[in-house]
Amino acid sequence: MLQSQTSQFQRFSVRSSLLALALSIVLTGCVDSAPSNPLRLADGTITSPSHWQGEWVLINYWADWCGPCREEVPELNHLNDSEYGFAVLGVKYDYLEGVELQASIDSLGIAFPTLIDDPQLLLGYDEATVLPMSVLISPEGALHRILVGPQTTETLLAAKAGPAQATSQL
């Protein structure tokens, strides 16, 4: 009887150890796949600066009450879907979320992804105080330029091709 209980205890102990090992492997995989510095998007997904590595990213600050922002949106929609090599991300200046944010996105006809979380502190540049403002991030993840005022494909291509803005100017 004692030998039977000892044998059952050993099987239980082995099963528990295997279960704990399997669970730790699964959880480790989940932690490793989670993005560092996650940023929420209006569509409910998550992005991160680590996802942007290898591509030019344009972060555009906009508001629906900003006339130049409204004029700039079709150009940014085109740029995001073009062969020019930009991924455009918007940031609503008023920091709205949910239904209010979606209403603003719809009213301007924005087709590019919109961030709920402002990456400004994470990427190390000053808060937008003039609209529209666009921040150009290089494929290496470094700040390349901060552009104030409405942009066109031509001005953005020129900014991309030009030298990086001096750090003191950022």
N, CA, C and O atoms as a DFTB+ gen file, in Angstrom:
680 C
 N C O
     1  1       0.820      -1.179       0.000
     2  2       0.000       0.000       0.000
     3  2       0.875       1.258       0.000
     4  3       0.658       2.178      -0.789
     5  1       1.855       1.282       0.887
     6  2       2.765       2.422       0.967
     7  2       3.539       2.590      -0.332
     8  3       3.753       3.711      -0.794
     9  1       3.959       1.470      -0.921
    10  2       4.698       1.522      -2.181
    11  2       3.807       2.070      -3.294
    12  3       4.288       2.815      -4.147
    13  1       2.532       1.722      -3.305
    14  2       1.583       2.193      -4.299
    15  2       1.384       3.704      -4.166
    16  3       1.332       4.412      -5.172
    17  1       1.273       4.200      -2.934
    18  2       1.103       5.633      -2.703
    19  2       2.365       6.389      -3.099
    20  3       2.283       7.479      -3.666
    21  1       3.521       5.825      -2.806
    22  2       4.787       6.450      -3.188
    23  2       4.892       6.537      -4.701
    24  3       5.319       7.560      -5.238
    25  1       4.508       5.476      -5.390
    26  2       4.549       5.443      -6.852
    27  2       3.593       6.473      -7.448
    28  3       3.939       7.153      -8.414
    29  1       2.402       6.592      -6.882
    30  2       1.432       7.593      -7.360
    31  2       1.970       9.005      -7.132
    32  3       1.838       9.874      -7.994
    33  1       2.572       9.225      -5.975
    34  2       3.142      10.526      -5.665
    35  2       4.259      10.892      -6.646
    36  3       4.353      12.041      -7.077
    37  1       5.100       9.926      -6.996
    38  2       6.190      10.171      -7.932
    39  2       5.634      10.508      -9.314
    40  3       6.136      11.417      -9.975
    41  1       4.598       9.782      -9.762
    42  2       3.984      10.091     -11.069
    43  2       3.373      11.489     -11.058
    44  3       3.511      12.247     -12.018
    45  1       2.691      11.823      -9.948
    46  2       2.095      13.141      -9.809
    47  2       3.183      14.222      -9.849
    48  3       3.025      15.252     -10.504
    49  1       4.273      13.972      -9.149
    50  2       5.374      14.916      -9.096
    51  2       6.002      15.112     -10.482
    52  3       6.322      16.238     -10.861
    53  1       6.179      14.032     -11.229
    54  2       6.740      14.111     -12.585
    55  2       5.780      14.865     -13.499
    56  3       6.208      15.727     -14.267
    57  1       4.483      14.550     -13.425
    58  2       3.483      15.243     -14.258
    59  2       3.466      16.733     -13.933
    60  3       3.426      17.568     -14.837
    61  1       3.495      17.063     -12.660
    62  2       3.484      18.471     -12.249
    63  2       4.715      19.200     -12.774
    64  3       4.622      20.333     -13.247
    65  1       5.857      18.549     -12.687
    66  2       7.094      19.160     -13.181
    67  2       7.035      19.370     -14.681
    68  3       7.453      20.416     -15.178
    69  1       6.519      18.382     -15.415
    70  2       6.406      18.517     -16.871
    71  2       5.409      19.609     -17.245
    72  3       5.648      20.381     -18.173
    73  1       4.305      19.673     -16.531
    74  2       3.314      20.711     -16.782
    75  2       3.907      22.095     -16.511
    76  3       3.706      23.023     -17.295
    77  1       4.625      22.230     -15.421
    78  2       5.265      23.513     -15.093
    79  2       6.281      23.900     -16.156
    80  3       6.360      25.068     -16.537
    81  1       7.055      22.941     -16.639
    82  2       8.036      23.206     -17.683
    83  2       7.352      23.649     -18.972
    84  3       7.772      24.621     -19.600
    85  1       6.301      22.935     -19.364
    86  2       5.576      23.287     -20.588
    87  2       4.957      24.672     -20.464
    88  3       5.019      25.463     -21.406
    89  1       4.370      24.970     -19.332
    90  2       3.763      26.276     -19.112
    91  2       4.804      27.389     -19.160
    92  3       4.545      28.448     -19.732
    93  1       5.961      27.168     -18.577
    94  2       7.008      28.198     -18.610
    95  2       7.527      28.424     -20.022
    96  3       7.859      29.553     -20.384
    97  1       7.601      27.373     -20.821
    98  2       8.029      27.521     -22.224
    99  2       7.010      28.337     -22.997
   100  3       7.376      29.238     -23.752
   101  1       5.727      28.027     -22.812
   102  2       4.664      28.762     -23.504
   103  2       4.670      30.220     -23.088
   104  3       4.607      31.105     -23.942
   105  1       4.746      30.487     -21.798
   106  2       4.740      31.870     -21.320
   107  2       5.972      32.632     -21.759
   108  3       5.881      33.824     -22.053
   109  1       7.110      31.986     -21.812
   110  2       8.321      32.631     -22.301
   111  2       8.142      33.042     -23.752
   112  3       8.573      34.125     -24.148
   113  1       7.514      32.195     -24.542
   114  2       7.235      32.525     -25.941
   115  2       6.328      33.724     -26.056
   116  3       6.508      34.548     -26.952
   117  1       5.349      33.844     -25.165
   118  2       4.435      34.989     -25.191
   119  2       5.162      36.278     -24.838
   120  3       4.947      37.309     -25.475
   121  1       6.006      36.225     -23.846
   122  2       6.741      37.414     -23.429
   123  2       7.685      37.856     -24.532
   124  3       7.792      39.050     -24.811
   125  1       8.370      36.912     -25.165
   126  2       9.323      37.264     -26.216
   127  2       8.645      37.868     -27.432
   128  3       9.249      38.682     -28.131
   129  1       7.380      37.480     -27.705
   130  2       6.717      37.980     -28.898
   131  2       6.014      39.306     -28.648
   132  3       5.581      39.949     -29.604
   133  1       5.888      39.735     -27.408
   134  2       5.249      41.004     -27.111
   135  2       6.187      42.140     -27.518
   136  3       7.385      42.083     -27.242
   137  1       5.646      43.175     -28.175
   138  2       6.510      44.278     -28.594
   139  2       7.006      45.086     -27.404
   140  3       6.298      45.266     -26.414
   141  1       8.236      45.566     -27.524
   142  2       8.721      46.488     -26.500
   143  2       8.153      47.861     -26.841
   144  3       8.002      48.197     -28.015
   145  1       7.841      48.643     -25.834
   146  2       7.262      49.972     -26.017
   147  2       6.005      49.940     -26.895
   148  3       5.963      50.610     -27.927
   149  1       4.995      49.180     -26.507
   150  2       3.794      49.070     -27.339
   151  2       3.032      50.389     -27.425
   152  3       2.934      51.141     -26.455
   153  1       2.501      50.642     -28.605
   154  2       1.678      51.819     -28.858
   155  2       0.351      51.345     -29.438
   156  3       0.326      50.551     -30.378
   157  1      -0.746      51.832     -28.877
   158  2      -2.068      51.424     -29.336
   159  2      -2.476      52.186     -30.590
   160  3      -2.232      53.386     -30.721
   161  1      -3.102      51.456     -31.506
   162  2      -3.649      52.054     -32.717
   163  2      -5.169      52.132     -32.594
   164  3      -5.775      51.365     -31.846
   165  1      -5.781      53.058     -33.328
   166  2      -7.229      53.267     -33.269
   167  2      -8.012      52.026     -33.673
   168  3      -9.146      51.844     -33.230
   169  1      -7.429      51.168     -34.505
   170  2      -8.143      49.964     -34.946
   171  2      -8.071      48.829     -33.931
   172  3      -8.563      47.732     -34.194
   173  1      -7.462      49.084     -32.775
   174  2      -7.397      48.084     -31.720
   175  2      -6.134      47.241     -31.729
   176  3      -5.937      46.426     -30.829
   177  1      -5.279      47.417     -32.718
   178  2      -4.038      46.657     -32.774
   179  2      -2.930      47.417     -32.043
   180  3      -3.117      48.543     -31.582
   181  1      -1.792      46.773     -31.955
   182  2      -0.625      47.343     -31.263
   183  2       0.524      47.433     -32.265
   184  3       0.705      46.550     -33.103
   185  1       1.287      48.501     -32.162
   186  2       2.517      48.634     -32.938
   187  2       3.625      49.048     -31.973
   188  3       3.390      49.237     -30.780
   189  1       4.804      49.181     -32.499
   190  2       5.959      49.536     -31.679
   191  2       7.064      50.044     -32.601
   192  3       7.142      49.624     -33.756
   193  1       7.914      50.935     -32.113
   194  2       9.046      51.363     -32.941
   195  2       9.885      50.191     -33.452
   196  3      10.487      50.291     -34.521
   197  1       9.937      49.091     -32.714
   198  2      10.696      47.936     -33.195
   199  2      10.054      47.329     -34.449
   200  3      10.739      46.680     -35.240
   201  1       8.758      47.534     -34.635
   202  2       8.075      47.060     -35.852
   203  2       8.423      47.919     -37.067
   204  3       8.258      47.483     -38.207
   205  1       8.897      49.119     -36.828
   206  2       9.164      50.059     -37.924
   207  2      10.574      49.945     -38.471
   208  3      10.894      50.577     -39.478
   209  1      11.419      49.162     -37.836
   210  2      12.802      49.030     -38.295
   211  2      12.832      48.620     -39.761
   212  3      12.093      47.730     -40.182
   213  1      13.686      49.271     -40.525
   214  2      13.850      48.931     -41.932
   215  2      12.971      49.728     -42.870
   216  3      13.044      49.533     -44.083
   217  1      12.142      50.620     -42.351
   218  2      11.316      51.441     -43.245
   219  2      11.262      52.880     -42.754
   220  3      11.434      53.165     -41.568
   221  1      11.021      53.766     -43.690
   222  2      10.832      55.160     -43.351
   223  2       9.439      55.310     -42.769
   224  3       8.469      54.814     -43.344
   225  1       9.329      55.989     -41.633
   226  2       8.041      56.201     -40.978
   227  2       7.809      57.694     -40.835
   228  3       8.681      58.444     -40.397
   229  1       6.605      58.103     -41.219
   230  2       6.201      59.490     -41.070
   231  2       5.089      59.529     -40.031
   232  3       4.019      58.956     -40.239
   233  1       5.337      60.199     -38.920
   234  2       4.328      60.363     -37.869
   235  2       3.755      61.761     -38.032
   236  3       4.467      62.756     -37.895
   237  1       2.463      61.826     -38.327
   238  2       1.815      63.096     -38.635
   239  2       0.818      63.462     -37.539
   240  3      -0.086      62.689     -37.221
   241  1       0.995      64.655     -36.965
   242  2       0.080      65.186     -35.957
   243  2      -0.976      66.027     -36.657
   244  3      -0.651      66.914     -37.446
   245  1      -2.245      65.744     -36.363
   246  2      -3.347      66.401     -37.048
   247  2      -4.507      66.673     -36.086
   248  3      -4.569      66.118     -34.989
   249  1      -5.408      67.525     -36.519
   250  2      -6.657      67.789     -35.801
   251  2      -7.720      68.100     -36.845
   252  3      -7.410      68.650     -37.901
   253  1      -8.959      67.754     -36.560
   254  2     -10.009      67.995     -37.550
   255  2     -10.353      69.472     -37.683
   256  3     -10.932      69.869     -38.694
   257  1     -10.018      70.300     -36.698
   258  2     -10.265      71.733     -36.779
   259  2      -9.133      72.485     -37.486
   260  3      -9.214      73.699     -37.668
   261  1      -8.084      71.768     -37.882
   262  2      -6.907      72.369     -38.515
   263  2      -7.065      72.317     -40.040
   264  3      -7.008      71.245     -40.641
   265  1      -7.263      73.485     -40.652
   266  2      -7.452      73.561     -42.103
   267  2      -6.303      72.946     -42.900
   268  3      -6.555      72.122     -43.779
   269  1      -5.041      73.320     -42.624
   270  2      -3.928      72.716     -43.361
   271  2      -3.843      71.193     -43.175
   272  3      -3.417      70.479     -44.082
   273  1      -4.250      70.700     -41.999
   274  2      -4.261      69.245     -41.772
   275  2      -5.246      68.583     -42.733
   276  3      -4.942      67.556     -43.340
   277  1      -6.429      69.185     -42.862
   278  2      -7.458      68.648     -43.768
   279  2      -6.937      68.598     -45.211
   280  3      -7.172      67.629     -45.933
   281  1      -6.231      69.653     -45.615
   282  2      -5.690      69.717     -46.980
   283  2      -4.600      68.676     -47.208
   284  3      -4.434      68.183     -48.324
   285  1      -3.866      68.344     -46.168
   286  2      -2.721      67.444     -46.263
   287  2      -3.117      65.962     -46.306
   288  3      -2.364      65.140     -46.828
   289  1      -4.282      65.617     -45.766
   290  2      -4.678      64.212     -45.626
   291  2      -4.662      63.431     -46.948
   292  3      -4.104      62.334     -46.976
   293  1      -5.244      63.937     -48.042
   294  2      -5.200      63.144     -49.282
   295  2      -3.773      62.823     -49.736
   296  3      -3.512      61.732     -50.244
   297  1      -2.870      63.754     -49.556
   298  2      -1.464      63.538     -49.927
   299  2      -0.848      62.444     -49.055
   300  3      -0.117      61.590     -49.556
   301  1      -1.139      62.467     -47.758
   302  2      -0.603      61.454     -46.845
   303  2      -1.219      60.080     -47.106
   304  3      -0.530      59.063     -47.020
   305  1      -2.518      60.049     -47.424
   306  2      -3.155      58.775     -47.795
   307  2      -2.455      58.176     -49.007
   308  3      -2.147      56.984     -49.037
   309  1      -2.209      59.017     -50.006
   310  2      -1.518      58.559     -51.224
   311  2      -0.099      58.086     -50.897
   312  3       0.340      57.037     -51.368
   313  1       0.598      58.860     -50.097
   314  2       1.979      58.532     -49.748
   315  2       2.062      57.194     -49.015
   316  3       2.986      56.414     -49.247
   317  1       1.108      56.931     -48.141
   318  2       1.104      55.687     -47.369
   319  2       0.904      54.474     -48.275
   320  3       1.405      53.389     -47.977
   321  1       0.174      54.651     -49.381
   322  2      -0.112      53.537     -50.296
   323  2       0.770      53.542     -51.541
   324  3       0.520      52.778     -52.473
   325  1       1.788      54.384     -51.569
   326  2       2.591      54.546     -52.779
   327  2       3.871      53.714     -52.732
   328  3       4.171      53.024     -51.758
   329  1       4.593      53.817     -53.814
   330  2       5.883      53.116     -53.939
   331  2       7.045      53.957     -53.386
   332  3       8.206      53.583     -53.550
   333  1       6.745      55.074     -52.743
   334  2       7.796      55.963     -52.258
   335  2       8.467      55.481     -50.978
   336  3       9.457      56.071     -50.545
   337  1       7.954      54.431     -50.373
   338  2       8.630      53.828     -49.226
   339  2       8.382      54.480     -47.892
   340  3       9.270      54.490     -47.040
   341  1       7.195      55.028     -47.684
   342  2       6.841      55.613     -46.401
   343  2       5.719      54.802     -45.756
   344  3       4.803      54.344     -46.439
   345  1       5.796      54.631     -44.455
   346  2       4.657      54.158     -43.669
   347  2       4.187      55.377     -42.882
   348  3       4.957      55.955     -42.115
   349  1       2.944      55.766     -43.065
   350  2       2.406      56.951     -42.402
   351  2       1.593      56.518     -41.186
   352  3       0.769      55.607     -41.268
   353  1       1.833      57.173     -40.075
   354  2       1.055      56.978     -38.856
   355  2       0.562      58.341     -38.396
   356  3       1.333      59.299     -38.347
   357  1      -0.705      58.429     -38.063
   358  2      -1.254      59.681     -37.575
   359  2      -1.332      59.706     -36.065
   360  3      -1.406      58.660     -35.420
   361  1      -1.314      60.914     -35.495
   362  2      -1.563      61.124     -34.069
   363  2      -2.555      62.279     -33.980
   364  3      -2.281      63.382     -34.452
   365  1      -3.701      62.016     -33.376
   366  2      -4.720      63.059     -33.198
   367  2      -4.252      63.994     -32.104
   368  3      -4.031      63.573     -30.968
   369  1      -4.101      65.257     -32.443
   370  2      -3.569      66.270     -31.531
   371  2      -4.384      66.375     -30.243
   372  3      -3.828      66.633     -29.176
   373  1      -5.688      66.177     -30.339
   374  2      -6.579      66.321     -29.182
   375  2      -6.630      65.072     -28.303
   376  3      -7.334      65.056     -27.294
   377  1      -5.896      64.031     -28.675
   378  2      -5.796      62.793     -27.893
   379  2      -7.159      62.158     -27.600
   380  3      -7.406      61.688     -26.489
   381  1      -8.021      62.148     -28.587
   382  2      -9.306      61.472     -28.444
   383  2      -9.112      59.972     -28.576
   384  3      -8.098      59.504     -29.094
   385  1     -10.096      59.230     -28.101
   386  2     -10.086      57.780     -28.242
   387  2     -11.487      57.316     -28.629
   388  3     -12.444      58.090     -28.593
   389  1     -11.588      56.056     -28.996
   390  2     -12.872      55.407     -29.227
   391  2     -13.697      56.029     -30.340
   392  3     -13.178      56.349     -31.410
   393  1     -14.986      56.196     -30.076
   394  2     -15.945      56.684     -31.066
   395  2     -15.591      58.093     -31.538
   396  3     -15.703      58.402     -32.724
   397  1     -15.164      58.944     -30.607
   398  2     -14.805      60.321     -30.972
   399  2     -13.616      60.345     -31.934
   400  3     -13.615      61.095     -32.910
   401  1     -12.617      59.529     -31.653
   402  2     -11.447      59.457     -32.536
   403  2     -11.856      58.934     -33.902
   404  3     -11.467      59.498     -34.925
   405  1     -12.635      57.866     -33.927
   406  2     -13.061      57.296     -35.210
   407  2     -13.879      58.295     -36.021
   408  3     -13.748      58.344     -37.244
   409  1     -14.723      59.095     -35.362
   410  2     -15.502      60.127     -36.053
   411  2     -14.575      61.155     -36.707
   412  3     -14.824      61.589     -37.831
   413  1     -13.513      61.542     -36.006
   414  2     -12.545      62.495     -36.566
   415  2     -11.794      61.885     -37.745
   416  3     -11.578      62.551     -38.757
   417  1     -11.398      60.627     -37.617
   418  2     -10.697      59.928     -38.703
   419  2     -11.597      59.876     -39.930
   420  3     -11.155      60.152     -41.046
   421  1     -12.860      59.521     -39.720
   422  2     -13.821      59.426     -40.827
   423  2     -14.097      60.782     -41.456
   424  3     -14.190      60.887     -42.679
   425  1     -14.231      61.825     -40.636
   426  2     -14.565      63.149     -41.177
   427  2     -13.444      63.698     -42.059
   428  3     -13.709      64.453     -42.994
   429  1     -12.202      63.327     -41.772
   430  2     -11.082      63.787     -42.604
   431  2     -10.748      62.818     -43.729
   432  3      -9.963      63.150     -44.617
   433  1     -11.332      61.631     -43.702
   434  2     -11.043      60.641     -44.733
   435  2      -9.657      60.029     -44.578
   436  3      -9.023      59.668     -45.569
   437  1      -9.192      59.911     -43.362
   438  2      -7.851      59.369     -43.107
   439  2      -7.862      57.867     -43.352
   440  3      -8.676      57.141     -42.781
   441  1      -6.952      57.406     -44.204
   442  2      -6.850      55.979     -44.526
   443  2      -5.614      55.336     -43.902
   444  3      -5.500      54.110     -43.890
   445  1      -4.698      56.133     -43.388
   446  2      -3.490      55.576     -42.763
   447  2      -3.774      55.299     -41.284
   448  3      -4.682      55.902     -40.712
   449  1      -3.010      54.393     -40.653
   450  2      -3.237      54.056     -39.245
   451  2      -3.043      55.266     -38.332
   452  3      -2.183      56.113     -38.571
   453  1      -3.863      55.325     -37.282
   454  2      -3.776      56.424     -36.324
   455  2      -3.427      55.869     -34.943
   456  3      -4.079      54.955     -34.439
   457  1      -2.401      56.435     -34.358
   458  2      -1.964      56.039     -33.014
   459  2      -2.845      56.693     -31.957
   460  3      -3.197      57.867     -32.072
   461  1      -3.197      55.937     -30.940
   462  2      -3.856      56.499     -29.762
   463  2      -2.780      57.043     -28.832
   464  3      -2.944      58.105     -28.231
   465  1      -1.686      56.313     -28.720
   466  2      -0.581      56.700     -27.844
   467  2       0.430      57.536     -28.625
   468  3       0.878      57.149     -29.704
   469  1       0.772      58.672     -28.066
   470  2       1.742      59.570     -28.706
   471  2       3.155      59.030     -28.482
   472  3       3.553      58.831     -27.334
   473  1       3.926      58.788     -29.553
   474  2       5.282      58.255     -29.400
   475  2       6.336      59.311     -29.087
   476  3       7.523      58.992     -29.028
   477  1       5.932      60.543     -28.888
   478  2       6.850      61.676     -28.739
   479  2       7.865      61.471     -27.619
   480  3       9.059      61.668     -27.845
   481  1       7.442      61.091     -26.444
   482  2       8.400      60.882     -25.345
   483  2       9.302      59.690     -25.615
   484  3      10.497      59.716     -25.322
   485  1       8.716      58.658     -26.172
   486  2       9.455      57.436     -26.478
   487  2      10.567      57.693     -27.495
   488  3      11.664      57.145     -27.379
   489  1      10.275      58.530     -28.494
   490  2      11.238      58.791     -29.565
   491  2      12.102      60.025     -29.306
   492  3      13.052      60.275     -30.048
   493  1      11.789      60.794     -28.272
   494  2      12.673      61.868     -27.845
   495  2      12.573      63.171     -28.599
   496  3      13.594      63.811     -28.849
   497  1      11.380      63.583     -28.970
   498  2      11.224      64.907     -29.578
   499  2      10.164      65.679     -28.801
   500  3       9.386      65.103     -28.041
   501  1      10.149      66.999     -29.008
   502  2       9.225      67.856     -28.275
   503  2       7.791      67.664     -28.755
   504  3       7.536      67.259     -29.889
   505  1       6.869      67.971     -27.850
   506  2       5.450      67.866     -28.144
   507  2       5.069      68.802     -29.296
   508  3       5.620      69.894     -29.436
   509  1       4.128      68.356     -30.105
   510  2       3.641      69.186     -31.208
   511  2       2.938      70.414     -30.634
   512  3       2.052      70.297     -29.788
   513  1       3.343      71.589     -31.106
   514  2       2.683      72.827     -30.684
   515  2       2.107      73.575     -31.876
   516  3       1.319      74.505     -31.702
   517  1       2.488      73.183     -33.073
   518  2       1.990      73.772     -34.310
   519  2       1.510      72.621     -35.187
   520  3       2.155      71.576     -35.268
   521  1       0.384      72.825     -35.833
   522  2      -0.166      71.783     -36.718
   523  2      -0.246      72.287     -38.142
   524  3      -0.420      73.482     -38.379
   525  1      -0.118      71.372     -39.089
   526  2       0.308      69.999     -38.908
   527  2       1.812      69.926     -38.638
   528  3       2.585      70.796     -39.042
   529  1       2.191      68.865     -37.946
   530  2       3.600      68.587     -37.697
   531  2       3.851      67.135     -38.078
   532  3       3.071      66.246     -37.737
   533  1       4.948      66.908     -38.786
   534  2       5.308      65.551     -39.202
   535  2       6.714      65.231     -38.725
   536  3       7.616      66.066     -38.792
   537  1       6.882      64.016     -38.247
   538  2       8.175      63.546     -37.742
   539  2       8.614      62.396     -38.635
   540  3       7.900      61.402     -38.768
   541  1       9.770      62.526     -39.238
   542  2      10.305      61.519     -40.143
   543  2      11.335      60.669     -39.404
   544  3      12.333      61.182     -38.897
   545  1      11.078      59.361     -39.350
   546  2      11.945      58.403     -38.676
   547  2      12.657      57.568     -39.744
   548  3      12.016      57.053     -40.661
   549  1      13.967      57.435     -39.627
   550  2      14.760      56.689     -40.612
   551  2      14.560      55.183     -40.433
   552  3      14.049      54.741     -39.403
   553  1      14.963      54.396     -41.435
   554  2      14.858      52.932     -41.315
   555  2      15.652      52.357     -40.138
   556  3      15.369      51.246     -39.689
   557  1      16.631      53.093     -39.640
   558  2      17.414      52.647     -38.485
   559  2      16.715      52.974     -37.176
   560  3      17.196      52.596     -36.108
   561  1      15.579      53.677     -37.244
   562  2      14.821      54.033     -36.047
   563  2      15.222      55.365     -35.441
   564  3      14.780      55.699     -34.341
   565  1      16.054      56.133     -36.138
   566  2      16.510      57.426     -35.620
   567  2      15.638      58.556     -36.159
   568  3      15.115      58.472     -37.270
   569  1      15.489      59.606     -35.369
   570  2      14.803      60.799     -35.840
   571  2      15.589      61.393     -36.996
   572  3      16.790      61.633     -36.874
   573  1      14.925      61.631     -38.110
   574  2      15.600      62.192     -39.277
   575  2      15.257      63.676     -39.423
   576  3      16.143      64.505     -39.627
   577  1      13.984      64.000     -39.319
   578  2      13.547      65.393     -39.471
   579  2      12.216      65.616     -38.783
   580  3      11.398      64.703     -38.671
   581  1      12.009      66.844     -38.324
   582  2      10.700      67.309     -37.869
   583  2      10.287      68.408     -38.823
   584  3      11.010      69.383     -39.025
   585  1       9.116      68.237     -39.405
   586  2       8.615      69.165     -40.420
   587  2       7.334      69.822     -39.913
   588  3       6.413      69.138     -39.466
   589  1       7.278      71.132     -39.982
   590  2       6.108      71.869     -39.520
   591  2       5.399      72.458     -40.728
   592  3       6.034      72.977     -41.646
   593  1       4.082      72.372     -40.715
   594  2       3.267      72.870     -41.814
   595  2       2.877      71.732     -42.739
   596  3       3.384      70.616     -42.627
   597  1       1.957      72.036     -43.666
   598  2       1.487      70.984     -44.576
   599  2       2.610      70.490     -45.485
   600  3       3.441      71.271     -45.950
   601  1       2.618      69.191     -45.725
   602  2       3.651      68.570     -46.548
   603  2       3.044      68.001     -47.826
   604  3       1.854      67.690     -47.889
   605  1       3.887      67.875     -48.833
   606  2       3.502      67.238     -50.094
   607  2       4.452      66.063     -50.314
   608  3       5.445      65.910     -49.603
   609  1       4.138      65.255     -51.287
   610  2       5.033      64.151     -51.624
   611  2       6.424      64.688     -51.928
   612  3       7.425      64.107     -51.508
   613  1       6.487      65.800     -52.660
   614  2       7.783      66.372     -53.034
   615  2       8.583      66.827     -51.817
   616  3       9.780      66.554     -51.735
   617  1       7.942      67.518     -50.867
   618  2       8.684      68.000     -49.696
   619  2       9.121      66.833     -48.811
   620  3      10.189      66.879     -48.200
   621  1       8.301      65.796     -48.744
   622  2       8.656      64.638     -47.922
   623  2       9.778      63.820     -48.561
   624  3      10.659      63.320     -47.862
   625  1       9.746      63.685     -49.874
   626  2      10.846      62.987     -50.560
   627  2      12.147      63.757     -50.405
   628  3      13.208      63.159     -50.231
   629  1      12.069      65.085     -50.467
   630  2      13.269      65.912     -50.285
   631  2      13.797      65.775     -48.857
   632  3      15.009      65.700     -48.653
   633  1      12.910      65.741     -47.877
   634  2      13.332      65.585     -46.484
   635  2      13.972      64.221     -46.265
   636  3      14.949      64.095     -45.527
   637  1      13.423      63.219     -46.901
   638  2      13.957      61.854     -46.792
   639  2      15.345      61.768     -47.421
   640  3      16.239      61.124     -46.872
   641  1      15.522      62.407     -48.557
   642  2      16.795      62.346     -49.279
   643  2      17.865      63.229     -48.647
   644  3      19.058      62.973     -48.811
   645  1      17.448      64.257     -47.933
   646  2      18.398      65.194     -47.352
   647  2      19.065      64.648     -46.104
   648  3      18.695      63.590     -45.596
   649  1      20.056      65.387     -45.616
   650  2      20.755      64.946     -44.395
   651  2      19.824      65.020     -43.193
   652  3      18.840      65.760     -43.193
   653  1      20.146      64.252     -42.188
   654  2      19.368      64.282     -40.946
   655  2      19.494      65.661     -40.312
   656  3      20.542      66.303     -40.386
   657  1      18.415      66.097     -39.694
   658  2      18.401      67.373     -38.986
   659  2      19.326      67.275     -37.793
   660  3      19.370      66.242     -37.125
   661  1      20.064      68.332     -37.518
   662  2      20.960      68.343     -36.366
   663  2      20.150      68.148     -35.081
   664  3      19.029      68.645     -34.978
   665  1      20.691      67.448     -34.126
   666  2      19.995      67.140     -32.881
   667  2      19.524      68.398     -32.180
   668  3      18.429      68.406     -31.616
   669  1      20.308      69.453     -32.196
   670  2      19.911      70.683     -31.523
   671  2      18.697      71.332     -32.180
   672  3      17.990      72.118     -31.550
   673  1      18.459      71.001     -33.450
   674  2      17.296      71.537     -34.151
   675  2      16.056      70.710     -33.885
   676  3      14.944      71.168     -34.148
   677  1      16.219      69.508     -33.372
   678  2      15.065      68.663     -33.094
   679  2      14.478      69.116     -31.799
   680  3      13.483      68.554     -31.342
